[in-house]
Amino acid sequence: MRVRITYDKIERTFRKTVKCLGNCGRYVTRQKTFFQTENPFNVHELTKLPKDRVQIVRELHETGDRWQLVSETCSHCKTKEEAKQ
């Protein structure tokens, strides 16, 4: 007999609107979902203890905040760059 264990998936969705890097003046909107599961194998790097829900949420927010700072290129400018190559 097999026992299947499912762990809680903790996810946070972030959205950003930034100016295009391609100098076209357009604004680019992106959305991304970050997630981790709350399980005994998801351990903290330093303590080697399993992360609790609060630690996971804090980590997800840090990751999402870093992602929101990265600039993007709009699809129009990406097509132009690909055509040049």
C-alpha positions, 0 to 999 in steps of 0.5 A: 500500500502506498501513501501519498502525501501532498504538501501545501503550496504557498504562492504569491503573484507579483505584477510590474509595469516598467518602461521598455528598455528598447527606447520606444517609450512604451510601458511593459506589464508583466505578471509572475507567480512565485511559489514554494511548498511547505514540506520537511525537505524545504530547509533553511540554508543556514540552520538546515531546519524546515522552513515555516509558513512565515519564512516562506512568505518572507522569501517569496516577497523578497524574490518578488521584490527583486523581480519587480526591479528588473527592467523588461523589453516590449515584444515590439522591440524584441522583434526588431532585435531578432530581425537585426540578428 
